[in-house]
Amino acid sequence: MAVADVKLPSRLYLTPALRQKIVAGVLFLLLCAFTLCTLDGGDIAPFVISAAVLLFAAYALVRAPAEKLRVPLPCLCLLAMALYGAAQTLWFPHKIVYDGWAGVLFWCTAAAITFIAAQVFANEAVAAQFRLAFAVFGSAVCVLDLLQQASHTNKFYWLIQSRFATVSGPFAYWNNFAQLVELFLPVTLWLGLGRRKPQLAYIGLSALQIAAVIASGSRAGSALVLIELVAFLLLVYSRNRKRSFLAAAGAVVALTGLLVYAAGFDALLHKFQQKDQLQVRREINRSSMEMIRAQPLTGWGLNTYVPVYRMFAHYDDGTYVNRAHNDWLQFAAEGGIPFTALMLVVFAWSLRPAIRSIWGLGVVAIALHALVDYPFARFGVCGWYFALLGMLALWREGERQARSRRSKPLHGVGV
């Protein structure tokens, strides 16, 4: 046979399962890039990665069969928030145009991540692989943080100088580091204790993650990871009342205590010695409430909190207020109460699947952490939150279908 007689396919054929794995892998790499490029902040890296996410979402939209297209409620809410921000930036009098469009890009990217996740994680095997990769990546970030703390460096990856005295993994702010751990800790615990046989490797990684948060000195983060641990153990025990599980749970607690002691908790103790734990945040919250009362429906414009705050500040201690340190109040101050209501719908929607799945508890934890800090300021943290929302949407759909099958009568049997 001549070479010219050989017919080659016009394009490489990808099975649906392989395509889902590739899309999940690309999404995972984009989220890793968000995290690893957070550093001191800055717009260039997030904008570039957001553009890649939006292009990837457009590809997923075009390639997905119309009958299998999934747009869960959180995705619709996030898209509505982006459209609201666009209308606000175009027509409302209170705005800063550049900041407004940056905010629109943020919420478009959040909707895109949720949308991509809702398409790709219909395959539970792919979703499980993604969770495994997330837990391993998160553990590596924790090891990086502990090594940085031990070496007393303020250089990211020991190469890039930070403007701040300390760094926490790829973050300049210890609370952002803790918020990321809050997301993947339940996933790691599930890998260790959610199966029939405990997996010692993931039990050890879970203890390492908790120890890293406590060593970082994050007060709310330390409280939340410990609450996550207790809630996880109670929820799993309610489904698996076996002595083997109790032994594994005891091993987690014991190993966590040992690693917390080894990693150290001096920074956390020093902060808890302060007389008023919320002194600064209380004054900032007071100013935020006044900003909301001044523009309750339309808000002051997306990403305008910092310049507007100066008109409502009650004190000046020489520090720079870069955020409201309460994302929920900042949503209301910038976008108004209707804008915040959309995010509250997302939070309320996430409660049931997060608790029922158990591995999704992290989405509840960082929403609560947002009451005293700003996990939704950077995609290095909240990008993973939006991916888990899309995954929970499919988990919720699967649970509903399973419940429907159980409720149907057997064929040929009357009711």
C-alpha positions as CSV (number, residue, x, y, z in Angstrom):
1,M,0.0,0.0,0.0
2,A,1.3,3.4,-0.9
3,V,1.7,6.1,1.8
4,A,-0.8,8.3,-0.1
5,D,-3.4,5.6,0.2
6,V,-3.4,5.8,4.0
7,K,-6.3,7.9,5.2
8,L,-5.7,9.9,8.4
9,P,-8.5,11.3,10.5
10,S,-9.1,15.0,10.0
11,R,-8.8,15.6,13.7
12,L,-7.9,13.6,16.8
13,Y,-11.0,12.0,18.3
14,L,-11.4,12.5,22.0
15,T,-13.9,10.4,24.0
16,P,-16.2,12.4,26.3
17,A,-14.4,11.0,29.4
18,L,-11.0,12.0,28.1
19,R,-12.3,15.4,27.2
20,Q,-13.6,15.9,30.7
21,K,-10.3,14.9,32.2
22,I,-8.5,17.4,30.0
23,V,-10.9,20.2,30.8
24,A,-10.6,19.4,34.5
25,G,-6.8,19.3,34.3
26,V,-6.7,22.7,32.6
27,L,-9.1,24.2,35.2
28,F,-6.9,22.8,37.9
29,L,-3.8,24.3,36.4
30,L,-5.5,27.7,36.0
31,L,-6.6,27.7,39.7
32,C,-3.1,26.7,40.8
33,A,-1.8,29.6,38.8
34,F,-4.1,32.0,40.6
35,T,-2.9,30.7,43.9
36,L,0.8,30.6,43.1
37,C,0.8,34.1,41.6
38,T,-1.1,35.8,44.4
39,L,2.0,37.1,46.2
40,D,1.7,40.7,47.3
41,G,-1.3,41.3,45.1
42,G,-1.3,43.2,41.8
43,D,-3.6,43.2,38.8
44,I,-1.5,41.9,35.9
45,A,-1.3,38.2,36.8
46,P,-5.0,37.9,37.9
47,F,-6.2,39.7,34.7
48,V,-4.2,37.4,32.4
49,I,-5.3,34.2,34.2
50,S,-8.9,35.5,34.2
51,A,-8.8,36.1,30.5
52,A,-7.6,32.5,30.0
53,V,-10.5,31.3,32.2
54,L,-13.0,33.2,30.2
55,L,-11.6,31.9,26.9
56,F,-11.7,28.4,28.3
57,A,-15.3,28.9,29.5
58,A,-16.2,30.0,26.0
59,Y,-14.6,26.9,24.6
60,A,-16.6,24.7,27.1
61,L,-19.8,26.5,26.1
62,V,-19.3,25.9,22.4
63,R,-18.2,22.2,22.8
64,A,-20.8,21.2,25.3
65,P,-23.9,19.5,23.8
66,A,-26.9,21.7,24.2
67,E,-28.9,18.9,25.9
68,K,-26.2,18.4,28.5
69,L,-25.5,22.1,29.2
70,R,-25.7,22.7,33.0
71,V,-26.1,26.2,34.4
72,P,-26.6,25.8,38.2
73,L,-28.2,28.5,40.3
74,P,-24.9,29.8,41.8
75,C,-23.6,30.4,38.2
76,L,-26.7,32.4,37.4
77,C,-26.4,34.5,40.5
78,L,-22.7,35.2,39.9
79,L,-23.5,36.2,36.3
80,A,-26.2,38.5,37.5
81,M,-23.7,40.1,39.9
82,A,-21.4,40.7,36.9
83,L,-24.2,42.2,34.8
84,Y,-25.2,44.4,37.7
85,G,-21.6,45.6,38.0
86,A,-21.6,46.4,34.3
87,A,-24.8,48.4,34.6
88,Q,-23.5,50.2,37.6
89,T,-20.3,51.1,35.8
90,L,-22.1,52.3,32.7
91,W,-24.9,54.3,34.2
92,F,-24.8,54.9,37.9
93,P,-23.3,58.1,39.2
94,H,-21.2,56.6,42.0
95,K,-18.4,54.6,40.4
96,I,-14.7,54.6,39.4
97,V,-14.7,53.3,35.8
98,Y,-11.5,51.3,35.9
99,D,-12.3,49.7,39.3
100,G,-15.9,49.0,38.1
101,W,-14.7,47.1,35.1
102,A,-12.1,45.2,37.2
103,G,-15.0,44.2,39.5
104,V,-17.1,43.0,36.5
105,L,-14.1,40.9,35.2
106,F,-13.9,39.4,38.7
107,W,-17.5,38.2,38.9
108,C,-17.5,37.1,35.2
109,T,-14.5,34.9,36.0
110,A,-16.2,33.6,39.1
111,A,-19.3,32.6,37.0
112,A,-17.0,31.1,34.4
113,I,-15.2,28.9,36.9
114,T,-18.5,27.7,38.3
115,F,-19.8,27.1,34.8
116,I,-16.8,25.0,33.7
117,A,-16.9,23.0,36.9
118,A,-20.6,22.3,36.4
119,Q,-19.9,20.8,32.9
120,V,-16.8,18.8,33.7
121,F,-17.6,17.2,37.1
122,A,-20.7,15.3,35.9
123,N,-18.2,12.5,35.8
124,E,-17.7,11.6,39.4
125,A,-14.4,9.8,38.7
126,V,-13.1,13.1,37.3
127,A,-14.4,15.0,40.3
128,A,-12.8,12.6,42.7
129,Q,-9.4,13.0,40.8
130,F,-9.8,16.8,41.0
131,R,-10.4,16.6,44.8
132,L,-7.4,14.4,45.2
133,A,-5.2,16.8,43.2
134,F,-6.5,19.7,45.2
135,A,-5.7,18.0,48.5
136,V,-2.2,17.2,47.4
137,F,-1.6,20.7,46.0
138,G,-2.9,22.2,49.2
139,S,-0.6,20.0,51.3
140,A,2.3,21.2,49.3
141,V,1.3,24.8,50.0
142,C,1.2,24.0,53.7
143,V,4.7,22.5,53.6
144,L,5.9,25.6,51.7
145,D,4.4,27.8,54.4
146,L,6.0,25.8,57.3
147,L,9.4,25.9,55.6
148,Q,9.1,29.7,55.1
149,Q,8.2,30.2,58.7
150,A,11.1,28.1,59.9
151,S,13.5,30.0,57.7
152,H,12.1,33.4,58.8
153,T,12.0,34.7,55.2
154,N,9.9,37.4,53.7
155,K,10.6,36.3,50.1
156,F,8.1,34.3,48.1
157,Y,9.7,31.0,47.1
158,W,12.9,32.4,48.7
159,L,13.3,34.4,45.4
160,I,10.7,37.3,45.2
161,Q,10.9,40.0,47.8
162,S,7.7,40.8,49.6
163,R,6.7,44.2,50.9
164,F,5.6,42.6,54.1
165,A,7.5,41.3,57.1
166,T,6.4,37.6,56.6
167,V,4.9,35.5,53.9
168,S,2.6,32.5,54.1
169,G,3.2,30.2,51.2
170,P,2.2,32.1,48.1
171,F,0.3,34.7,50.2
172,A,1.4,37.9,51.9
173,Y,-1.5,37.5,54.4
174,W,-1.8,34.7,56.8
175,N,-5.6,34.8,56.8
176,N,-5.7,34.2,53.0
177,F,-3.5,31.1,53.6
178,A,-5.8,29.9,56.3
179,Q,-8.8,30.4,54.1
180,L,-7.3,28.2,51.4
181,V,-6.7,25.5,53.9
182,E,-10.3,25.7,55.1
183,L,-11.4,24.8,51.6
184,F,-9.2,21.7,51.1
185,L,-9.0,20.4,54.7
186,P,-12.5,18.7,54.5
187,V,-11.4,17.2,51.2
188,T,-8.3,15.7,52.7
189,L,-10.1,14.4,55.8
190,W,-12.6,12.8,53.4
191,L,-9.8,11.0,51.6
192,G,-8.5,9.8,54.9
193,L,-11.6,8.9,56.8
194,G,-14.5,8.9,54.4
195,R,-13.8,5.5,52.9
196,R,-14.4,2.1,54.5
197,K,-10.7,1.7,55.4
198,P,-8.8,4.7,56.9
199,Q,-6.0,6.1,54.8
200,L,-3.0,7.0,57.0
201,A,-1.3,9.2,54.5
202,Y,-4.3,11.6,54.2
203,I,-4.8,11.5,58.0
204,G,-1.3,12.7,58.4
205,L,-1.8,15.4,55.7
206,S,-4.9,16.6,57.5
207,A,-3.0,17.0,60.7
208,L,-0.2,18.8,58.9
209,Q,-2.7,21.3,57.4
210,I,-4.3,22.2,60.7
211,A,-0.9,22.6,62.3
212,A,0.2,25.0,59.5
213,V,-2.9,27.2,60.0
214,I,-2.3,27.4,63.8
215,A,1.4,28.1,63.2
216,S,0.5,30.9,60.8
217,G,-1.2,32.9,63.6
218,S,-4.6,33.2,62.0
219,R,-7.2,33.5,64.8
220,A,-10.4,32.9,62.8
221,G,-8.6,30.4,60.5
222,S,-7.4,28.4,63.5
223,A,-10.9,28.4,65.0
224,L,-12.5,27.4,61.8
225,V,-10.2,24.5,60.9
226,L,-10.7,23.0,64.4
227,I,-14.5,23.5,64.0
228,E,-14.2,21.8,60.6
229,L,-12.4,18.9,62.2
230,V,-15.0,18.4,64.9
231,A,-17.9,18.8,62.5
232,F,-16.3,16.4,60.0
233,L,-15.8,13.7,62.7
234,L,-19.3,14.0,64.0
235,L,-20.9,13.9,60.5
236,V,-18.9,10.9,59.4
237,Y,-19.5,9.1,62.7
238,S,-23.2,9.6,62.3
239,R,-22.9,7.5,59.1
240,N,-20.2,5.1,60.2
241,R,-20.6,4.0,63.8
242,K,-17.7,1.6,63.9
243,R,-14.8,1.2,66.4
244,S,-12.4,1.4,63.5
245,F,-13.5,4.9,62.7
246,L,-13.2,5.9,66.4
247,A,-9.7,4.7,66.4
248,A,-8.9,6.6,63.2
249,A,-10.5,9.7,64.5
250,G,-8.4,9.4,67.7
251,A,-5.3,9.1,65.5
252,V,-6.2,12.3,63.7
253,V,-6.7,14.2,66.9
254,A,-3.5,12.9,68.5
255,L,-1.4,13.5,65.4
256,T,-2.8,17.0,65.0
257,G,-1.8,17.8,68.6
258,L,1.7,16.5,68.0
259,L,2.2,18.5,64.8
260,V,0.7,21.7,66.3
261,Y,3.2,21.4,69.1
262,A,6.1,20.8,66.6
263,A,5.1,23.6,64.3
264,G,4.5,26.1,67.2
265,F,1.7,28.4,68.2
266,D,3.4,31.4,69.7
267,A,2.1,33.8,67.1
268,L,-1.5,32.7,67.8
269,L,-1.1,32.9,71.6
270,H,0.4,36.4,71.2
271,K,-2.7,37.6,69.3
272,F,-5.1,36.0,71.8
273,Q,-3.4,38.0,74.6
274,Q,-4.8,41.2,73.1
275,K,-7.5,42.7,75.3
276,D,-10.0,43.5,72.4
277,Q,-9.8,40.9,69.6
278,L,-12.1,43.0,67.3
279,Q,-11.0,46.6,68.1
280,V,-9.9,47.6,64.7
281,R,-12.5,45.6,62.8
282,R,-15.3,47.1,64.9
283,E,-14.4,50.6,63.8
284,I,-14.1,49.6,60.2
285,N,-17.4,47.8,60.3
286,R,-19.0,50.9,61.8
287,S,-17.7,52.9,58.8
288,S,-18.9,50.2,56.4
289,M,-22.4,50.3,57.8
290,E,-22.5,54.1,57.3
291,M,-21.4,53.6,53.7
292,I,-24.3,51.2,53.2
293,R,-26.8,53.5,54.8
294,A,-25.7,56.3,52.5
295,Q,-26.2,54.2,49.3
296,P,-28.3,51.1,50.3
297,L,-29.7,50.1,46.9
298,T,-27.1,51.1,44.3
299,G,-23.8,51.0,46.3
300,W,-20.8,53.1,45.7
301,G,-19.4,51.1,42.8
302,L,-17.5,47.8,42.5
303,N,-14.0,48.0,44.0
304,T,-14.5,51.5,45.3
305,Y,-14.4,50.7,49.0
306,V,-10.9,52.0,49.7
307,P,-11.3,55.5,48.3
308,V,-14.9,55.9,49.6
309,Y,-14.0,54.6,53.1
310,R,-11.9,57.7,53.8
311,M,-15.1,59.8,53.8
312,F,-16.5,57.6,56.6
313,A,-13.4,56.8,58.6
314,H,-13.8,57.4,62.4
315,Y,-10.1,57.1,63.3
316,D,-6.6,57.1,61.8
317,D,-3.9,55.0,63.4
318,G,-1.5,55.4,60.5
319,T,-2.3,52.1,58.9
320,Y,-3.8,51.6,55.4
321,V,-7.3,50.1,55.2
322,N,-7.1,48.0,52.1
323,R,-10.4,46.2,52.5
324,A,-13.5,46.2,54.8
325,H,-12.2,43.0,56.6
326,N,-15.8,41.8,56.2
327,D,-16.6,40.8,52.6
328,W,-20.3,40.7,53.2
329,L,-20.3,44.4,54.3
330,Q,-18.0,45.3,51.4
331,F,-20.4,43.6,48.9
332,A,-23.2,45.8,50.3
333,A,-21.1,49.0,50.4
334,E,-19.9,48.6,46.8
335,G,-22.9,46.9,45.1
336,G,-25.8,47.6,47.4
337,I,-28.1,45.3,49.2
338,P,-29.6,43.6,46.1
339,F,-26.0,42.7,45.0
340,T,-25.3,41.2,48.4
341,A,-28.6,39.3,48.3
342,L,-27.4,37.4,45.2
343,M,-24.3,36.2,47.1
344,L,-26.5,35.3,50.1
345,V,-28.5,33.1,47.7
346,V,-25.3,31.3,46.7
347,F,-24.4,30.8,50.3
348,A,-27.8,29.5,51.3
349,W,-27.9,27.2,48.3
350,S,-24.5,25.7,49.2
351,L,-25.4,24.8,52.8
352,R,-27.2,21.5,52.2
353,P,-24.9,19.9,49.6
354,A,-21.8,21.1,51.5
355,I,-23.0,19.4,54.7
356,R,-24.4,16.3,53.0
357,S,-21.3,15.7,51.0
358,I,-19.1,16.4,54.0
359,W,-16.0,17.1,51.8
360,G,-17.7,20.4,50.8
361,L,-17.7,21.9,54.3
362,G,-15.0,24.3,53.2
363,V,-17.3,26.4,51.2
364,V,-19.3,27.1,54.3
365,A,-16.2,27.8,56.4
366,I,-14.8,30.5,54.1
367,A,-18.2,32.2,53.8
368,L,-18.2,32.4,57.6
369,H,-14.6,33.6,57.6
370,A,-15.8,36.4,55.2
371,L,-17.6,37.9,58.2
372,V,-14.2,39.0,59.7
373,D,-11.9,39.0,56.7
374,Y,-11.7,39.0,52.9
375,P,-11.4,35.5,51.3
376,F,-13.3,36.8,48.2
377,A,-10.7,39.4,47.4
378,R,-8.3,37.1,45.6
379,F,-8.9,34.2,43.2
380,G,-5.9,32.4,44.8
381,V,-8.4,31.6,47.5
382,C,-11.9,31.9,46.2
383,G,-11.2,30.5,42.7
384,W,-11.3,27.1,44.4
385,Y,-14.5,28.0,46.2
386,F,-16.3,28.6,42.9
387,A,-14.9,25.4,41.4
388,L,-16.3,23.5,44.4
389,L,-19.7,25.2,44.0
390,G,-19.9,23.8,40.5
391,M,-18.9,20.3,41.8
392,L,-21.5,20.6,44.6
393,A,-24.2,21.4,42.0
394,L,-23.6,18.1,40.3
395,W,-23.4,16.3,43.6
396,R,-26.7,17.8,44.5
397,E,-28.2,16.8,41.2
398,G,-26.9,13.2,41.6
399,E,-28.3,13.0,45.1
400,R,-31.7,14.2,43.8
401,Q,-31.7,11.6,41.1
402,A,-30.8,8.8,43.5
403,R,-33.6,9.8,45.8
404,S,-36.0,9.8,42.9
405,R,-35.0,6.3,41.9
406,R,-35.4,5.1,45.5
407,S,-38.9,6.6,45.7
408,K,-40.1,4.9,42.5
409,P,-42.2,1.7,43.0
410,L,-40.7,-1.6,41.6
411,H,-41.8,-2.5,38.1
412,G,-45.1,-4.4,38.2
413,V,-45.7,-3.7,41.9
414,G,-48.6,-1.5,42.9
415,V,-48.5,1.1,45.5
